[in-house]
Amino acid sequence: MKIETIDAKLLQTMIVAGASLLEERKEFINELNVFPVPDGDTGTNMALTMLAAAKEVQNIDPTSVADIGKAASMGSLRGARGNSGVILSQLIRGFAKGLTEDTIDTLILANAFQSGVDMAYKAVMKPKEGTILTVARKVAQKAIQLSLKITDLEQFAKEIIEYGYEVLNRTPDMLPVLKEAGVVDAGGQGLMTILEGAAKVITGEIEIVMPKPIEMNKEAYSALKNFNTEDITFGYCTEFIVTKPNKDAFDETPTQEFLATIGDSLVVVADEEFVKIHVHTDDPGLALQHGLQFGSLSNIKIENMREQHTSIFEEEKPAIVNKGPRKKVAFVSVVAGSGLVEIMESLGVDEVIEGGQTMNPSIEDIGTAITNAHAENVIVLPNNSNIILAAEQASQLAQDCTVHVLPTKTVPQGVSAIISYDGHAENVEDTLDAMNEAISNVETAQITIAVRDTTMNGKDIIEGEYLGILESDIVAHHKDLKTTFNQLLRQMNQDAEIVTIYYGQDIDDDTAQEYLEETQKIFEDADIELHFGNQPVYYFMISAE
């Protein structure tokens, strides 16, 4: 049957289908990231952004096309992560603004998509050809052309998808780094995946069944609401993963027996590398101490179940906590790793968001931290180039304060920026000038590992090699970590007066001391500091000033 209009219910289904297909293919999209380090998170960031939009869309009654668009826009903006996620949220936001009629035909659809493209381009200061923006722009142009002669949405959708993939396959010719690596643009692939999922609903290739609202059992709900939280035997739901230093077999029984003495609801599952532990207990510390016997801990989650129960059934709005007078200036910083969190807090950062490479915080996460900073002026240190755009979007949503996003691209830049603050904030512009100057004087190097074979800047990178990155360029790569470390340090500013090393979660203290001694041989006249950052992904972060 010929379809010429999209109503609210169909649009709702299309958005959910696009999110579902993107979630299904996110790992494939992650692998398209051309930089051969473990930052292949474009698919993950776009999927989380799109799933946030789909969640909002599913929660409303599909009676108005405009309402569906607004819900998708709000959800994607709050949930946007990373540059790709922020750009996607702007595409959705502009698209929603173009939905001005009760139903959508091909012309309205094309114009709404063009509206999304216009808004996305406004969000990016220096857009590059061969990216998601290029794919979106050319698809919008094609859609407008087709809408002038096609009213059948099924035919329209098929031609748009076919043309979009043609554009996507040309992105390597537009961006040399893609051609060198032999891949298409990951963001563009993500966008086409969303459009493909939405189109499949129109063409009938997939059917999405929207969940029906669950009717509340008032009697059961009342019983739950009046449940006495004191009857909860153990108050803290404690979960964590133990990464074993070796692949020796792990006997779950002793751990299960120990946990049974301090709690219940036990889960202990092990494989060659990891042990997953879950327990309800009144003493989470004992469970964590027990886990430390077998290796390092990660993915730690401790939740107060009594407070959770109370908050779920809270009918009144929580009382507003009086934080007292607002500070003149406060700082929000993004870092990954408990050691780096402690460093930032010790330097006076008011709100630290745990996140970074492969774990980008959402716009909503950053916005919440800005609010919690409780200041007239809030300075945000993203410390990662893939978080700057999200921070800028969060700054635009902030109320009752002025937000300044300092474009720190690395953690050492963020540390130097906050150290430069003298504690006086009579003139915020002077503070920002001093911090920007501090950033410009920092040279950052990092060591990670290649996750696949590729070619970068004429260098053949082999999976498993250590990569020495100076600023944003790979300047050393070798199968031996210490060799890579030495090669990288010799590429840095040899006249530096201060060299700071942050070692990551995969480096123990004794090994870190060995690398400190290597650094002292190369920078004989510099003051050298060593800190435990406990950061993932990067074995070492090194700054030279």
C-alpha positions in Angstrom: 0.0 0.0 0.0 1.3 3.4 -1.0 2.3 5.6 2.0 2.3 9.3 1.5 2.3 10.7 5.1 3.9 9.9 8.4 1.7 10.4 11.5 2.9 10.6 15.1 2.7 6.9 15.8 4.7 6.0 12.7 7.3 8.7 13.5 7.6 7.3 17.0 8.2 3.8 15.6 10.8 5.1 13.1 12.9 6.8 15.8 12.9 3.7 18.0 13.8 1.5 15.0 16.7 3.8 14.1 18.0 3.6 17.7 17.6 -0.1 17.7 19.6 -0.7 14.5 22.3 1.7 15.7 22.6 -0.2 19.0 22.8 -3.4 17.1 25.7 -2.2 14.9 27.5 0.1 17.3 30.6 -2.2 17.6 31.0 -2.3 13.9 30.9 1.6 13.8 33.3 1.8 16.7 35.8 -0.2 14.6 35.7 2.4 11.9 37.5 5.0 14.1 40.7 5.7 12.1 42.9 6.5 15.1 44.3 3.1 16.1 43.9 3.5 19.8 41.2 2.3 22.1 39.0 5.4 21.5 36.7 3.7 19.0 33.6 5.0 20.7 31.7 6.8 17.9 29.2 4.0 17.7 28.8 3.8 21.4 28.4 7.6 21.8 25.8 7.8 19.0 23.9 4.8 20.2 23.7 6.2 23.8 22.5 9.5 22.4 19.9 7.9 20.1 18.7 5.5 22.8 18.1 8.5 25.1 16.0 10.1 22.3 14.1 6.8 21.8 13.4 6.5 25.6 11.8 9.9 25.7 9.8 9.2 22.6 8.5 5.9 24.0 7.3 7.6 27.1 4.8 9.9 25.5 1.4 9.3 23.8 1.9 9.5 20.0 -0.8 12.0 19.2 1.3 14.9 17.8 4.2 14.8 15.4 5.5 18.0 17.0 5.5 16.3 20.5 7.3 13.3 19.2 10.0 15.6 17.7 10.3 17.6 20.9 10.7 14.4 23.0 13.4 13.1 20.6 15.1 16.5 20.7 15.1 16.7 24.5 16.2 13.1 25.0 19.1 13.3 22.6 20.3 16.7 23.9 20.4 15.4 27.5 22.0 12.1 26.6 24.4 13.4 23.9 28.0 12.1 24.4 31.1 12.9 22.5 31.4 15.0 19.4 29.4 12.5 17.3 26.6 12.4 19.8 26.4 16.2 20.1 26.3 16.6 16.4 23.6 13.9 16.2 21.6 15.7 18.9 21.7 18.9 16.9 20.5 17.1 13.7 17.6 15.8 15.7 16.9 19.1 17.4 16.8 21.0 14.0 14.7 18.2 12.5 12.2 18.6 15.3 11.9 22.3 14.7 10.9 21.5 11.1 7.9 19.5 12.1 5.2 22.1 11.9 2.3 20.1 10.5 0.1 17.4 11.8 1.5 14.8 9.4 4.8 14.6 7.5 5.0 14.2 3.7 8.2 13.9 1.6 8.5 17.7 1.3 8.1 18.3 5.0 10.5 15.5 5.8 13.1 16.9 3.5 12.8 20.4 4.8 13.0 19.1 8.4 16.1 17.2 7.6 17.7 20.3 6.1 16.7 22.2 9.2 18.7 19.6 11.2 21.7 20.0 9.0 21.6 23.8 9.4 21.6 23.5 13.2 24.3 20.9 13.3 26.6 23.0 11.2 26.1 25.9 13.6 27.4 23.7 16.5 30.7 22.9 14.8 33.2 25.8 14.4 35.4 24.2 11.8 33.4 21.4 10.0 35.5 19.1 7.8 34.4 17.5 4.6 34.1 13.7 4.7 32.4 13.5 8.1 28.9 13.0 9.4 28.1 16.6 8.5 29.0 16.0 4.8 26.8 12.9 4.7 23.9 14.7 6.4 24.2 17.8 4.1 24.2 15.8 0.9 21.4 13.5 2.0 19.3 16.6 2.8 20.0 18.2 -0.6 19.0 14.9 -2.3 15.9 14.7 -0.2 14.7 18.1 -1.2 15.3 17.3 -4.9 13.4 14.0 -4.6 10.5 15.6 -2.6 9.6 17.8 -5.6 8.8 14.8 -7.7 8.1 11.8 -5.3 5.2 11.5 -2.9 5.5 7.8 -2.2 7.5 7.6 1.0 8.6 4.0 0.4 10.2 5.0 -2.9 11.5 8.2 -1.3 13.1 6.3 1.6 14.8 3.7 -0.7 16.3 6.3 -2.9 17.6 8.4 0.0 19.2 5.4 1.7 20.8 4.3 -1.6 22.2 7.8 -2.3 23.3 8.2 1.4 25.5 5.1 1.2 27.0 6.3 -2.1 28.0 9.5 -0.3 29.3 7.6 2.7 31.5 5.4 0.4 33.0 8.6 -1.1 34.1 10.0 2.3 37.6 8.4 2.0 38.1 10.6 -1.1 37.2 13.7 0.9 39.3 13.0 4.1 42.8 11.6 3.5 43.1 10.0 6.9 40.1 7.8 6.0 41.6 6.8 2.7 44.9 6.0 4.3 43.2 3.7 6.9 40.8 2.2 4.3 37.6 3.0 6.1 34.5 5.2 5.7 33.6 7.9 8.2 32.3 6.3 11.5 29.9 9.2 12.2 28.5 9.1 8.7 28.0 5.3 9.0 26.2 5.9 12.3 23.9 8.4 10.7 23.1 6.1 7.7 22.4 3.3 10.2 19.8 5.4 11.9 18.2 6.4 8.6 18.2 2.8 7.4 16.5 1.6 10.6 13.8 4.3 10.2 13.4 3.6 6.5 12.9 -0.1 7.1 9.7 0.7 9.1 8.3 2.5 6.0 9.3 -0.2 3.6 7.9 -2.9 5.9 11.3 -4.8 6.2 11.1 -4.6 10.0 8.3 -4.1 12.5 8.8 -2.4 15.8 6.2 -3.2 18.4 5.9 -0.4 20.9 5.6 -1.5 24.5 2.2 -0.9 26.1 2.1 1.1 29.3 1.8 -1.2 32.3 -1.3 -0.7 34.4 -0.4 -0.2 37.9 -1.6 -2.6 40.6 -2.6 0.0 43.1 -2.8 -2.5 46.0 0.6 -3.9 45.3 2.0 -0.4 44.8 0.6 0.7 48.2 2.2 -2.3 49.9 5.6 -1.5 48.3 5.3 2.2 49.3 4.6 1.4 52.9 7.3 -1.2 53.1 9.5 -0.6 56.1 13.1 -0.1 54.9 14.4 -1.3 58.2 13.2 -4.8 57.1 15.9 -4.7 54.4 18.5 -7.1 56.0 21.6 -5.7 54.3 21.6 -2.1 53.1 24.2 -1.8 50.4 24.1 -3.5 46.9 27.8 -3.9 46.2 29.1 -4.9 42.7 32.6 -4.9 41.3 34.9 -6.7 38.9 38.3 -8.1 39.8 40.9 -8.1 37.0 43.3 -11.0 37.8 47.0 -10.4 37.1 47.4 -14.0 35.8 45.1 -16.6 34.2 45.2 -19.1 37.0 42.0 -20.9 37.7 39.8 -19.1 40.3 37.9 -21.2 42.9 34.6 -19.4 43.6 33.7 -21.4 46.7 36.0 -19.6 49.3 34.8 -16.3 48.1 31.2 -17.3 48.2 31.6 -18.7 51.8 33.2 -15.4 52.9 30.6 -13.2 51.3 27.9 -15.3 53.0 29.2 -14.3 56.4 28.8 -10.6 55.6 25.7 -10.5 53.3 23.3 -12.3 50.9 22.2 -12.2 47.3 25.6 -13.5 46.3 26.9 -13.8 42.7 30.5 -14.8 42.0 31.4 -15.6 38.4 34.9 -16.0 37.1 36.7 -16.6 33.8 40.4 -16.5 32.8 40.8 -12.7 33.4 37.9 -11.4 35.5 35.9 -12.2 38.5 32.4 -10.5 38.8 31.2 -10.1 42.4 27.7 -9.0 43.6 26.6 -9.0 47.3 24.1 -7.2 49.5 26.0 -6.3 52.7 26.2 -3.7 55.4 30.0 -3.5 55.0 30.9 -3.0 51.4 34.5 -2.3 52.4 35.0 -5.9 53.6 33.8 -7.2 50.2 36.2 -4.8 48.4 39.1 -5.8 50.6 38.4 -9.4 49.9 38.4 -8.8 46.1 41.7 -7.0 46.3 43.4 -10.2 47.3 42.9 -11.5 43.7 43.7 -8.4 41.6 42.7 -4.8 40.8 39.1 -3.6 41.1 37.0 -1.8 38.5 33.3 -1.1 37.7 32.7 -0.5 41.4 29.1 0.3 42.3 27.7 0.6 45.8 24.1 1.7 46.2 22.1 2.3 49.4 19.0 0.2 48.9 17.1 1.9 51.7 17.6 5.3 50.2 16.7 4.0 46.7 13.4 2.6 48.0 12.6 5.9 49.7 13.4 8.0 46.6 11.4 5.8 44.2 8.3 6.4 46.2 8.8 10.0 47.2 5.7 11.9 46.3 6.9 15.4 47.2 9.7 17.2 45.6 12.9 16.9 47.5 13.7 19.8 49.7 16.1 22.3 48.2 19.4 22.1 50.1 20.7 25.6 51.1 24.3 25.6 50.0 24.8 29.1 51.2 26.0 32.0 49.1 27.4 31.2 45.7 31.1 31.4 45.1 32.4 33.9 42.6 34.1 31.2 40.5 34.0 27.3 40.6 35.6 24.6 38.5 34.3 21.5 36.9 36.7 18.9 35.5 36.4 15.7 33.6 38.9 12.9 34.3 39.0 9.1 34.3 40.9 7.3 37.0 40.7 7.5 40.8 44.2 9.0 41.1 43.4 11.8 38.7 40.1 12.5 40.5 42.0 12.9 43.8 44.6 15.2 42.1 41.8 17.4 40.7 40.0 17.6 44.0 43.3 18.4 45.9 43.9 21.3 43.5 40.5 22.8 44.4 38.2 21.6 41.6 34.6 21.8 42.9 33.0 19.1 40.8 34.9 16.2 39.2 33.1 14.1 36.5 34.6 10.7 36.0 34.9 10.1 32.3 37.2 10.6 29.4 38.5 8.4 26.5 35.9 5.8 25.6 33.7 7.0 28.5 32.5 10.4 27.5 30.0 12.1 29.9 26.7 13.3 28.5 25.6 16.9 28.2 23.3 16.2 31.2 26.2 14.9 33.3 28.1 18.1 32.7 25.1 20.3 33.2 24.4 18.6 36.6 28.0 19.2 37.7 27.7 22.9 36.6 24.6 23.3 38.7 26.2 21.5 41.7 29.2 23.8 41.5 27.0 26.6 42.9 28.9 29.6 41.6 28.3 32.8 39.6 31.0 31.7 37.1 31.8 28.1 36.4 34.9 27.1 34.4 34.7 23.7 32.8 37.9 21.7 32.0 36.9 18.9 29.5 40.4 17.6 29.3 39.6 15.7 26.1 38.9 17.0 22.6 35.9 14.7 22.3 34.2 16.3 25.3 34.7 20.0 24.4 31.6 20.2 22.2 29.4 18.5 24.8 30.7 20.9 27.4 29.9 23.9 25.1 26.3 22.6 24.6 25.9 22.1 28.4 27.1 25.7 28.9 24.3 27.0 26.7 21.7 25.2 28.8 23.0 26.5 32.1 20.8 28.8 34.2 21.7 31.3 36.9 25.4 31.2 36.2 27.9 32.0 33.5 29.8 29.1 32.1 33.2 29.3 30.5 34.5 26.2 28.7 38.3 26.1 28.7 39.3 24.0 25.7 41.7 21.6 27.5 42.3 18.6 25.3 44.4 16.5 27.8 44.5 16.0 31.5 47.9 17.6 31.9 46.5 20.7 30.3 43.7 20.7 32.8 46.1 20.2 35.7 48.3 23.1 34.6 45.3 25.3 34.0 43.9 24.8 37.6 47.4 25.2 39.1 47.7 28.6 37.5 44.6 29.8 39.4 45.8 32.0 42.3 42.5 31.8 44.2 41.4 35.3 43.4 38.5 35.8 41.1 37.9 39.6 41.0 38.2 39.4 37.2 37.1 36.2 35.6 38.5 37.2 32.2 42.0 37.6 33.7 41.6 34.1 35.3 40.7 32.7 31.9 43.6 34.4 30.2 46.1 33.0 32.8 44.7 29.5 32.4 44.8 29.7 28.6 48.5 30.8 28.8 49.2 27.9 31.1 47.6 25.5 28.6 49.8 26.9 25.8 52.9 26.1 27.8 52.2 22.4 28.3 53.4 19.7 26.0 51.4 16.4 26.5 52.5 12.9 25.6 50.6 9.7 26.1 51.2 6.0 25.6 48.5 3.5 24.7 48.2 0.4 22.6 47.0 -0.2 19.0 43.9 -2.2 18.8 44.2 -3.0 15.1 46.5 -2.9 12.1 46.4 0.4 10.2 48.4 3.1 8.6 48.8 6.6 10.0 50.9 9.4 8.5 52.7 6.8 6.4 53.5 4.7 9.5 52.4 1.0 9.4 50.9 0.3 12.8 50.6 -3.3 14.0 47.9 -4.4 16.4 49.4 -4.8 19.9 52.1 -2.2 19.4 52.5 0.5 22.0 51.9 3.9 20.6 53.7 7.1 21.7 51.5 10.1 21.0 52.9 13.6 21.3 50.0 16.1 21.3 47.9 14.4 18.6 50.6 12.8 16.5 52.0 9.3 16.7 55.7 9.8 17.0 56.8 6.3 18.3 55.5 2.8 18.1 57.1 -0.4 19.2 56.1 -3.8 20.6 58.2 -3.0 23.8 56.7 -0.5 26.2 60.0 0.8 27.6 61.4 1.4 24.1 58.2 3.3 23.2 58.5 5.3 26.4 62.1 6.3 25.7 61.5 7.1 22.0 58.5 9.3 23.0 60.4 11.2 25.7 63.2 12.1 23.3 60.7 13.7 21.0 59.5 16.0 23.7 60.8 19.5 24.6 64.3 18.7 26.0 64.5 22.2 27.6 61.5 21.5 29.8 61.9 22.5 33.5 59.1 20.4 34.9 58.2 16.9 33.7 55.2 15.2 35.3 54.3 11.5 34.8 50.9 10.0 35.5 50.9 6.3 35.4 47.8 4.3 34.7 45.9 1.3 36.1 48.0 -1.2 34.3 51.3 0.0 35.8 52.3 -1.0 39.3 54.2 1.2 41.7 57.6 -0.6 41.3 57.4 -0.4 37.5 56.4 3.3 37.7 59.7 3.9 39.7 61.7 2.3 36.9 60.1 4.6 34.3 60.8 7.6 36.6 64.5 6.6 36.5 64.4 6.4 32.7 62.9 9.9 32.6 65.6 11.3 34.9 68.3 10.0 32.4 66.7 11.9 29.6 65.6 15.1 31.5 68.7 15.5 33.7 68.1 19.1 34.6 64.3 19.0 35.0 62.2 18.6 38.2 60.3 15.3 37.7 57.1 14.3 39.5 55.4 10.9 39.5 51.7 10.5 40.3 49.4 7.5 40.3 46.6 8.5 37.9 44.9 5.0 37.7 43.6 6.1 34.3 42.4 3.5 31.8 43.5 3.3 28.2 46.7 5.2 28.7 49.7 3.5 30.4 51.3 6.9 30.9 50.4 10.5 30.5 53.4 12.8 30.5 53.6 16.6 30.6 56.6 18.9 29.9 56.6 22.5 30.8 
